[in-house]
Amino acid sequence: MRESFTTARRSAMEEHFAAQAAGQFDAAHEAPVLPVHANRAWLDRLTYPLGVNDRGRFFEAWRHRVAIE
């Protein structure tokens, strides 16, 4: 088993995963842009520094909502 981690040669499973990931990447690259990602607010998040607004605060990645009972 240790040999699997010490050799530069990839196993058949690793080759399969690499090919599958490459296929998914290619498909995503060729897919049309989602409308939600084509607006100015989203594109502003992708400018340097990535994910930081003009005031130096990180953009919110999700809205954390806690149910209060």
PDB file with one MODEL, atoms N, CA, C and O in Angstrom:
MODEL        1
ATOM      1  N   MET A   1       0.827  -1.197   0.000  1.00  0.00           N
ATOM      2  CA  MET A   1       0.000   0.000   0.000  1.00  0.00           C
ATOM      3  C   MET A   1       0.870   1.259   0.000  1.00  0.00           C
ATOM      4  O   MET A   1       0.562   2.231  -0.690  1.00  0.00           O
ATOM      5  N   ARG A   2       1.942   1.239   0.766  1.00  0.00           N
ATOM      6  CA  ARG A   2       2.808   2.412   0.860  1.00  0.00           C
ATOM      7  C   ARG A   2       3.362   2.804  -0.510  1.00  0.00           C
ATOM      8  O   ARG A   2       3.570   3.986  -0.787  1.00  0.00           O
ATOM      9  N   GLU A   3       3.598   1.814  -1.356  1.00  0.00           N
ATOM     10  CA  GLU A   3       4.142   2.082  -2.685  1.00  0.00           C
ATOM     11  C   GLU A   3       3.230   3.019  -3.479  1.00  0.00           C
ATOM     12  O   GLU A   3       3.705   3.806  -4.298  1.00  0.00           O
ATOM     13  N   SER A   4       1.928   2.931  -3.236  1.00  0.00           N
ATOM     14  CA  SER A   4       0.979   3.797  -3.938  1.00  0.00           C
ATOM     15  C   SER A   4       1.239   5.272  -3.663  1.00  0.00           C
ATOM     16  O   SER A   4       0.966   6.128  -4.504  1.00  0.00           O
ATOM     17  N   PHE A   5       1.768   5.559  -2.485  1.00  0.00           N
ATOM     18  CA  PHE A   5       1.994   6.952  -2.094  1.00  0.00           C
ATOM     19  C   PHE A   5       3.408   7.440  -2.394  1.00  0.00           C
ATOM     20  O   PHE A   5       3.678   8.639  -2.324  1.00  0.00           O
ATOM     21  N   THR A   6       4.301   6.528  -2.725  1.00  0.00           N
ATOM     22  CA  THR A   6       5.697   6.922  -2.925  1.00  0.00           C
ATOM     23  C   THR A   6       6.136   6.870  -4.384  1.00  0.00           C
ATOM     24  O   THR A   6       7.287   7.182  -4.689  1.00  0.00           O
ATOM     25  N   THR A   7       5.266   6.492  -5.266  1.00  0.00           N
ATOM     26  CA  THR A   7       5.624   6.418  -6.678  1.00  0.00           C
ATOM     27  C   THR A   7       5.012   7.590  -7.439  1.00  0.00           C
ATOM     28  O   THR A   7       3.948   8.094  -7.077  1.00  0.00           O
ATOM     29  N   ALA A   8       5.687   8.009  -8.478  1.00  0.00           N
ATOM     30  CA  ALA A   8       5.182   9.116  -9.294  1.00  0.00           C
ATOM     31  C   ALA A   8       4.110   8.645 -10.271  1.00  0.00           C
ATOM     32  O   ALA A   8       3.396   9.458 -10.857  1.00  0.00           O
ATOM     33  N   ARG A   9       4.002   7.357 -10.439  1.00  0.00           N
ATOM     34  CA  ARG A   9       3.028   6.799 -11.376  1.00  0.00           C
ATOM     35  C   ARG A   9       1.630   6.825 -10.762  1.00  0.00           C
ATOM     36  O   ARG A   9       1.440   6.460  -9.602  1.00  0.00           O
ATOM     37  N   ARG A  10       0.660   7.262 -11.561  1.00  0.00           N
ATOM     38  CA  ARG A  10      -0.716   7.334 -11.063  1.00  0.00           C
ATOM     39  C   ARG A  10      -1.426   6.003 -11.270  1.00  0.00           C
ATOM     40  O   ARG A  10      -1.181   5.283 -12.238  1.00  0.00           O
ATOM     41  N   SER A  11      -2.311   5.703 -10.328  1.00  0.00           N
ATOM     42  CA  SER A  11      -3.094   4.472 -10.431  1.00  0.00           C
ATOM     43  C   SER A  11      -4.209   4.662 -11.457  1.00  0.00           C
ATOM     44  O   SER A  11      -4.469   5.777 -11.909  1.00  0.00           O
ATOM     45  N   ALA A  12      -4.855   3.571 -11.813  1.00  0.00           N
ATOM     46  CA  ALA A  12      -5.972   3.639 -12.758  1.00  0.00           C
ATOM     47  C   ALA A  12      -7.093   4.511 -12.201  1.00  0.00           C
ATOM     48  O   ALA A  12      -7.744   5.240 -12.949  1.00  0.00           O
ATOM     49  N   MET A  13      -7.321   4.440 -10.890  1.00  0.00           N
ATOM     50  CA  MET A  13      -8.369   5.250 -10.267  1.00  0.00           C
ATOM     51  C   MET A  13      -8.014   6.734 -10.352  1.00  0.00           C
ATOM     52  O   MET A  13      -8.876   7.561 -10.651  1.00  0.00           O
ATOM     53  N   GLU A  14      -6.754   7.073 -10.093  1.00  0.00           N
ATOM     54  CA  GLU A  14      -6.325   8.467 -10.198  1.00  0.00           C
ATOM     55  C   GLU A  14      -6.448   8.970 -11.633  1.00  0.00           C
ATOM     56  O   GLU A  14      -6.865  10.106 -11.861  1.00  0.00           O
ATOM     57  N   GLU A  15      -6.090   8.139 -12.587  1.00  0.00           N
ATOM     58  CA  GLU A  15      -6.238   8.508 -13.996  1.00  0.00           C
ATOM     59  C   GLU A  15      -7.704   8.759 -14.337  1.00  0.00           C
ATOM     60  O   GLU A  15      -8.032   9.704 -15.054  1.00  0.00           O
ATOM     61  N   HIS A  16      -8.580   7.903 -13.814  1.00  0.00           N
ATOM     62  CA  HIS A  16     -10.017   8.063 -14.055  1.00  0.00           C
ATOM     63  C   HIS A  16     -10.514   9.383 -13.462  1.00  0.00           C
ATOM     64  O   HIS A  16     -11.231  10.132 -14.126  1.00  0.00           O
ATOM     65  N   PHE A  17     -10.132   9.668 -12.210  1.00  0.00           N
ATOM     66  CA  PHE A  17     -10.560  10.909 -11.563  1.00  0.00           C
ATOM     67  C   PHE A  17     -10.031  12.131 -12.311  1.00  0.00           C
ATOM     68  O   PHE A  17     -10.749  13.116 -12.483  1.00  0.00           O
ATOM     69  N   ALA A  18      -8.779  12.068 -12.754  1.00  0.00           N
ATOM     70  CA  ALA A  18      -8.194  13.197 -13.486  1.00  0.00           C
ATOM     71  C   ALA A  18      -8.925  13.430 -14.800  1.00  0.00           C
ATOM     72  O   ALA A  18      -9.206  14.572 -15.164  1.00  0.00           O
ATOM     73  N   ALA A  19      -9.232  12.355 -15.510  1.00  0.00           N
ATOM     74  CA  ALA A  19      -9.951  12.487 -16.783  1.00  0.00           C
ATOM     75  C   ALA A  19     -11.364  13.018 -16.556  1.00  0.00           C
ATOM     76  O   ALA A  19     -11.851  13.852 -17.319  1.00  0.00           O
ATOM     77  N   GLN A  20     -12.014  12.533 -15.509  1.00  0.00           N
ATOM     78  CA  GLN A  20     -13.369  12.988 -15.191  1.00  0.00           C
ATOM     79  C   GLN A  20     -13.357  14.477 -14.829  1.00  0.00           C
ATOM     80  O   GLN A  20     -14.206  15.234 -15.300  1.00  0.00           O
ATOM     81  N   ALA A  21     -12.412  14.896 -14.007  1.00  0.00           N
ATOM     82  CA  ALA A  21     -12.315  16.305 -13.614  1.00  0.00           C
ATOM     83  C   ALA A  21     -12.013  17.189 -14.819  1.00  0.00           C
ATOM     84  O   ALA A  21     -12.575  18.276 -14.947  1.00  0.00           O
ATOM     85  N   ALA A  22     -11.138  16.733 -15.695  1.00  0.00           N
ATOM     86  CA  ALA A  22     -10.818  17.505 -16.897  1.00  0.00           C
ATOM     87  C   ALA A  22     -12.046  17.656 -17.784  1.00  0.00           C
ATOM     88  O   ALA A  22     -12.276  18.723 -18.354  1.00  0.00           O
ATOM     89  N   GLY A  23     -12.829  16.602 -17.903  1.00  0.00           N
ATOM     90  CA  GLY A  23     -14.056  16.670 -18.697  1.00  0.00           C
ATOM     91  C   GLY A  23     -15.060  17.645 -18.112  1.00  0.00           C
ATOM     92  O   GLY A  23     -15.696  18.402 -18.845  1.00  0.00           O
ATOM     93  N   GLN A  24     -15.207  17.630 -16.780  1.00  0.00           N
ATOM     94  CA  GLN A  24     -16.133  18.554 -16.121  1.00  0.00           C
ATOM     95  C   GLN A  24     -15.656  19.996 -16.272  1.00  0.00           C
ATOM     96  O   GLN A  24     -16.465  20.900 -16.480  1.00  0.00           O
ATOM     97  N   PHE A  25     -14.358  20.213 -16.168  1.00  0.00           N
ATOM     98  CA  PHE A  25     -13.811  21.557 -16.340  1.00  0.00           C
ATOM     99  C   PHE A  25     -14.060  22.059 -17.755  1.00  0.00           C
ATOM    100  O   PHE A  25     -14.493  23.195 -17.948  1.00  0.00           O
ATOM    101  N   ASP A  26     -13.789  21.220 -18.736  1.00  0.00           N
ATOM    102  CA  ASP A  26     -14.012  21.609 -20.133  1.00  0.00           C
ATOM    103  C   ASP A  26     -15.480  21.937 -20.388  1.00  0.00           C
ATOM    104  O   ASP A  26     -15.793  22.911 -21.072  1.00  0.00           O
ATOM    105  N   ALA A  27     -16.384  21.120 -19.834  1.00  0.00           N
ATOM    106  CA  ALA A  27     -17.822  21.362 -20.017  1.00  0.00           C
ATOM    107  C   ALA A  27     -18.229  22.688 -19.378  1.00  0.00           C
ATOM    108  O   ALA A  27     -19.002  23.449 -19.961  1.00  0.00           O
ATOM    109  N   ALA A  28     -17.710  22.966 -18.180  1.00  0.00           N
ATOM    110  CA  ALA A  28     -18.037  24.220 -17.503  1.00  0.00           C
ATOM    111  C   ALA A  28     -17.460  25.413 -18.262  1.00  0.00           C
ATOM    112  O   ALA A  28     -18.085  26.471 -18.335  1.00  0.00           O
ATOM    113  N   HIS A  29     -16.282  25.241 -18.818  1.00  0.00           N
ATOM    114  CA  HIS A  29     -15.641  26.322 -19.573  1.00  0.00           C
ATOM    115  C   HIS A  29     -16.424  26.662 -20.837  1.00  0.00           C
ATOM    116  O   HIS A  29     -16.485  27.825 -21.236  1.00  0.00           O
ATOM    117  N   GLU A  30     -17.014  25.671 -21.456  1.00  0.00           N
ATOM    118  CA  GLU A  30     -17.760  25.872 -22.697  1.00  0.00           C
ATOM    119  C   GLU A  30     -19.214  26.284 -22.463  1.00  0.00           C
ATOM    120  O   GLU A  30     -19.881  26.743 -23.390  1.00  0.00           O
ATOM    121  N   ALA A  31     -19.706  26.126 -21.245  1.00  0.00           N
ATOM    122  CA  ALA A  31     -21.102  26.448 -20.936  1.00  0.00           C
ATOM    123  C   ALA A  31     -21.311  27.964 -20.981  1.00  0.00           C
ATOM    124  O   ALA A  31     -20.376  28.724 -20.729  1.00  0.00           O
ATOM    125  N   PRO A  32     -22.524  28.404 -21.298  1.00  0.00           N
ATOM    126  CA  PRO A  32     -22.793  29.843 -21.305  1.00  0.00           C
ATOM    127  C   PRO A  32     -22.721  30.418 -19.887  1.00  0.00           C
ATOM    128  O   PRO A  32     -22.943  29.711 -18.904  1.00  0.00           O
ATOM    129  N   VAL A  33     -22.412  31.691 -19.805  1.00  0.00           N
ATOM    130  CA  VAL A  33     -22.327  32.370 -18.515  1.00  0.00           C
ATOM    131  C   VAL A  33     -23.719  32.449 -17.905  1.00  0.00           C
ATOM    132  O   VAL A  33     -24.687  32.784 -18.588  1.00  0.00           O
ATOM    133  N   LEU A  34     -23.813  32.141 -16.619  1.00  0.00           N
ATOM    134  CA  LEU A  34     -25.094  32.266 -15.925  1.00  0.00           C
ATOM    135  C   LEU A  34     -25.453  33.743 -15.804  1.00  0.00           C
ATOM    136  O   LEU A  34     -24.578  34.563 -15.527  1.00  0.00           O
ATOM    137  N   PRO A  35     -26.718  34.096 -16.005  1.00  0.00           N
ATOM    138  CA  PRO A  35     -27.116  35.506 -15.917  1.00  0.00           C
ATOM    139  C   PRO A  35     -26.748  36.150 -14.579  1.00  0.00           C
ATOM    140  O   PRO A  35     -26.378  37.324 -14.538  1.00  0.00           O
ATOM    141  N   VAL A  36     -26.846  35.395 -13.496  1.00  0.00           N
ATOM    142  CA  VAL A  36     -26.532  35.951 -12.179  1.00  0.00           C
ATOM    143  C   VAL A  36     -25.047  36.312 -12.070  1.00  0.00           C
ATOM    144  O   VAL A  36     -24.675  37.148 -11.246  1.00  0.00           O
ATOM    145  N   HIS A  37     -24.196  35.690 -12.895  1.00  0.00           N
ATOM    146  CA  HIS A  37     -22.764  35.981 -12.866  1.00  0.00           C
ATOM    147  C   HIS A  37     -22.344  36.988 -13.926  1.00  0.00           C
ATOM    148  O   HIS A  37     -21.155  37.276 -14.063  1.00  0.00           O
ATOM    149  N   ALA A  38     -23.283  37.519 -14.665  1.00  0.00           N
ATOM    150  CA  ALA A  38     -22.965  38.481 -15.717  1.00  0.00           C
ATOM    151  C   ALA A  38     -23.305  39.912 -15.316  1.00  0.00           C
ATOM    152  O   ALA A  38     -23.219  40.818 -16.146  1.00  0.00           O
ATOM    153  N   ASN A  39     -23.687  40.131 -14.067  1.00  0.00           N
ATOM    154  CA  ASN A  39     -24.042  41.493 -13.665  1.00  0.00           C
ATOM    155  C   ASN A  39     -22.849  42.205 -13.021  1.00  0.00           C
ATOM    156  O   ASN A  39     -21.887  41.560 -12.604  1.00  0.00           O
ATOM    157  N   ARG A  40     -22.915  43.500 -12.946  1.00  0.00           N
ATOM    158  CA  ARG A  40     -21.807  44.330 -12.462  1.00  0.00           C
ATOM    159  C   ARG A  40     -21.444  44.007 -11.014  1.00  0.00           C
ATOM    160  O   ARG A  40     -20.262  43.996 -10.670  1.00  0.00           O
ATOM    161  N   ALA A  41     -22.437  43.745 -10.156  1.00  0.00           N
ATOM    162  CA  ALA A  41     -22.155  43.459  -8.746  1.00  0.00           C
ATOM    163  C   ALA A  41     -21.285  42.210  -8.612  1.00  0.00           C
ATOM    164  O   ALA A  41     -20.348  42.190  -7.814  1.00  0.00           O
ATOM    165  N   TRP A  42     -21.590  41.172  -9.385  1.00  0.00           N
ATOM    166  CA  TRP A  42     -20.798  39.941  -9.325  1.00  0.00           C
ATOM    167  C   TRP A  42     -19.398  40.175  -9.895  1.00  0.00           C
ATOM    168  O   TRP A  42     -18.408  39.732  -9.313  1.00  0.00           O
ATOM    169  N   LEU A  43     -19.317  40.860 -11.016  1.00  0.00           N
ATOM    170  CA  LEU A  43     -18.017  41.100 -11.638  1.00  0.00           C
ATOM    171  C   LEU A  43     -17.115  41.954 -10.746  1.00  0.00           C
ATOM    172  O   LEU A  43     -15.897  41.776 -10.750  1.00  0.00           O
ATOM    173  N   ASP A  44     -17.702  42.881  -9.981  1.00  0.00           N
ATOM    174  CA  ASP A  44     -16.913  43.692  -9.054  1.00  0.00           C
ATOM    175  C   ASP A  44     -16.260  42.838  -7.977  1.00  0.00           C
ATOM    176  O   ASP A  44     -15.199  43.193  -7.464  1.00  0.00           O
ATOM    177  N   ARG A  45     -16.880  41.725  -7.633  1.00  0.00           N
ATOM    178  CA  ARG A  45     -16.302  40.826  -6.633  1.00  0.00           C
ATOM    179  C   ARG A  45     -15.051  40.127  -7.154  1.00  0.00           C
ATOM    180  O   ARG A  45     -14.242  39.625  -6.373  1.00  0.00           O
ATOM    181  N   LEU A  46     -14.898  40.096  -8.463  1.00  0.00           N
ATOM    182  CA  LEU A  46     -13.780  39.369  -9.063  1.00  0.00           C
ATOM    183  C   LEU A  46     -12.593  40.254  -9.415  1.00  0.00           C
ATOM    184  O   LEU A  46     -11.638  39.788 -10.037  1.00  0.00           O
ATOM    185  N   THR A  47     -12.641  41.524  -9.026  1.00  0.00           N
ATOM    186  CA  THR A  47     -11.515  42.419  -9.278  1.00  0.00           C
ATOM    187  C   THR A  47     -10.548  42.356  -8.102  1.00  0.00           C
ATOM    188  O   THR A  47     -10.916  41.923  -7.011  1.00  0.00           O
ATOM    189  N   TYR A  48      -9.315  42.788  -8.327  1.00  0.00           N
ATOM    190  CA  TYR A  48      -8.302  42.751  -7.283  1.00  0.00           C
ATOM    191  C   TYR A  48      -8.573  43.821  -6.249  1.00  0.00           C
ATOM    192  O   TYR A  48      -8.936  44.931  -6.638  1.00  0.00           O
ATOM    193  N   PRO A  49      -8.423  43.570  -4.970  1.00  0.00           N
ATOM    194  CA  PRO A  49      -8.197  42.269  -4.353  1.00  0.00           C
ATOM    195  C   PRO A  49      -9.483  41.442  -4.354  1.00  0.00           C
ATOM    196  O   PRO A  49     -10.556  41.932  -4.000  1.00  0.00           O
ATOM    197  N   LEU A  50      -9.355  40.217  -4.748  1.00  0.00           N
ATOM    198  CA  LEU A  50     -10.484  39.322  -4.949  1.00  0.00           C
ATOM    199  C   LEU A  50     -11.331  39.189  -3.687  1.00  0.00           C
ATOM    200  O   LEU A  50     -10.824  38.858  -2.615  1.00  0.00           O
ATOM    201  N   GLY A  51     -12.636  39.455  -3.832  1.00  0.00           N
ATOM    202  CA  GLY A  51     -13.570  39.251  -2.733  1.00  0.00           C
ATOM    203  C   GLY A  51     -13.596  40.342  -1.685  1.00  0.00           C
ATOM    204  O   GLY A  51     -14.213  40.162  -0.635  1.00  0.00           O
ATOM    205  N   VAL A  52     -12.942  41.478  -1.936  1.00  0.00           N
ATOM    206  CA  VAL A  52     -12.878  42.558  -0.957  1.00  0.00           C
ATOM    207  C   VAL A  52     -13.485  43.809  -1.571  1.00  0.00           C
ATOM    208  O   VAL A  52     -13.172  44.169  -2.706  1.00  0.00           O
ATOM    209  N   ASN A  53     -14.362  44.473  -0.809  1.00  0.00           N
ATOM    210  CA  ASN A  53     -14.991  45.678  -1.344  1.00  0.00           C
ATOM    211  C   ASN A  53     -14.069  46.891  -1.185  1.00  0.00           C
ATOM    212  O   ASN A  53     -12.947  46.764  -0.694  1.00  0.00           O
ATOM    213  N   ASP A  54     -14.543  48.053  -1.598  1.00  0.00           N
ATOM    214  CA  ASP A  54     -13.718  49.261  -1.569  1.00  0.00           C
ATOM    215  C   ASP A  54     -13.355  49.702  -0.158  1.00  0.00           C
ATOM    216  O   ASP A  54     -12.415  50.475   0.026  1.00  0.00           O
ATOM    217  N   ARG A  55     -14.084  49.222   0.829  1.00  0.00           N
ATOM    218  CA  ARG A  55     -13.797  49.573   2.217  1.00  0.00           C
ATOM    219  C   ARG A  55     -12.925  48.531   2.918  1.00  0.00           C
ATOM    220  O   ARG A  55     -12.685  48.621   4.121  1.00  0.00           O
ATOM    221  N   GLY A  56     -12.456  47.544   2.156  1.00  0.00           N
ATOM    222  CA  GLY A  56     -11.580  46.530   2.736  1.00  0.00           C
ATOM    223  C   GLY A  56     -12.296  45.396   3.425  1.00  0.00           C
ATOM    224  O   GLY A  56     -11.669  44.600   4.124  1.00  0.00           O
ATOM    225  N   ARG A  57     -13.590  45.310   3.242  1.00  0.00           N
ATOM    226  CA  ARG A  57     -14.364  44.229   3.861  1.00  0.00           C
ATOM    227  C   ARG A  57     -14.632  43.134   2.843  1.00  0.00           C
ATOM    228  O   ARG A  57     -14.842  43.397   1.659  1.00  0.00           O
ATOM    229  N   PHE A  58     -14.619  41.901   3.331  1.00  0.00           N
ATOM    230  CA  PHE A  58     -14.902  40.777   2.449  1.00  0.00           C
ATOM    231  C   PHE A  58     -16.367  40.767   2.052  1.00  0.00           C
ATOM    232  O   PHE A  58     -17.242  41.085   2.857  1.00  0.00           O
ATOM    233  N   PHE A  59     -16.631  40.393   0.789  1.00  0.00           N
ATOM    234  CA  PHE A  59     -18.006  40.217   0.359  1.00  0.00           C
ATOM    235  C   PHE A  59     -18.593  39.017   1.080  1.00  0.00           C
ATOM    236  O   PHE A  59     -17.893  38.042   1.355  1.00  0.00           O
ATOM    237  N   GLU A  60     -19.857  39.094   1.379  1.00  0.00           N
ATOM    238  CA  GLU A  60     -20.547  37.999   2.049  1.00  0.00           C
ATOM    239  C   GLU A  60     -20.698  36.841   1.067  1.00  0.00           C
ATOM    240  O   GLU A  60     -21.160  37.030  -0.058  1.00  0.00           O
ATOM    241  N   ALA A  61     -20.311  35.653   1.494  1.00  0.00           N
ATOM    242  CA  ALA A  61     -20.402  34.475   0.633  1.00  0.00           C
ATOM    243  C   ALA A  61     -21.772  33.819   0.739  1.00  0.00           C
ATOM    244  O   ALA A  61     -22.222  33.170  -0.205  1.00  0.00           O
ATOM    245  N   TRP A  62     -22.419  33.976   1.845  1.00  0.00           N
ATOM    246  CA  TRP A  62     -23.749  33.424   2.044  1.00  0.00           C
ATOM    247  C   TRP A  62     -24.403  34.200   3.175  1.00  0.00           C
ATOM    248  O   TRP A  62     -23.744  34.908   3.936  1.00  0.00           O
ATOM    249  N   ARG A  63     -25.666  34.054   3.259  1.00  0.00           N
ATOM    250  CA  ARG A  63     -26.398  34.709   4.344  1.00  0.00           C
ATOM    251  C   ARG A  63     -26.689  33.665   5.406  1.00  0.00           C
ATOM    252  O   ARG A  63     -27.402  32.691   5.166  1.00  0.00           O
ATOM    253  N   HIS A  64     -26.132  33.886   6.568  1.00  0.00           N
ATOM    254  CA  HIS A  64     -26.324  32.952   7.672  1.00  0.00           C
ATOM    255  C   HIS A  64     -27.576  33.387   8.431  1.00  0.00           C
ATOM    256  O   HIS A  64     -27.621  34.462   9.029  1.00  0.00           O
ATOM    257  N   ARG A  65     -28.559  32.548   8.393  1.00  0.00           N
ATOM    258  CA  ARG A  65     -29.812  32.866   9.085  1.00  0.00           C
ATOM    259  C   ARG A  65     -30.041  31.851  10.184  1.00  0.00           C
ATOM    260  O   ARG A  65     -29.956  30.642   9.965  1.00  0.00           O
ATOM    261  N   VAL A  66     -30.327  32.352  11.349  1.00  0.00           N
ATOM    262  CA  VAL A  66     -30.598  31.487  12.490  1.00  0.00           C
ATOM    263  C   VAL A  66     -32.060  31.662  12.855  1.00  0.00           C
ATOM    264  O   VAL A  66     -32.539  32.780  13.043  1.00  0.00           O
ATOM    265  N   ALA A  67     -32.757  30.549  12.953  1.00  0.00           N
ATOM    266  CA  ALA A  67     -34.166  30.607  13.345  1.00  0.00           C
ATOM    267  C   ALA A  67     -34.248  30.927  14.828  1.00  0.00           C
ATOM    268  O   ALA A  67     -33.643  30.248  15.658  1.00  0.00           O
ATOM    269  N   ILE A  68     -34.996  31.957  15.144  1.00  0.00           N
ATOM    270  CA  ILE A  68     -35.191  32.339  16.544  1.00  0.00           C
ATOM    271  C   ILE A  68     -36.593  31.922  16.941  1.00  0.00           C
ATOM    272  O   ILE A  68     -37.586  32.312  16.327  1.00  0.00           O
ATOM    273  N   GLU A  69     -36.635  31.130  17.971  1.00  0.00           N
ATOM    274  CA  GLU A  69     -37.957  30.648  18.424  1.00  0.00           C
ATOM    275  C   GLU A  69     -38.362  31.323  19.703  1.00  0.00           C
ATOM    276  O   GLU A  69     -39.438  31.046  20.233  1.00  0.00           O
TER     277      GLU A  69
ENDMDL
END
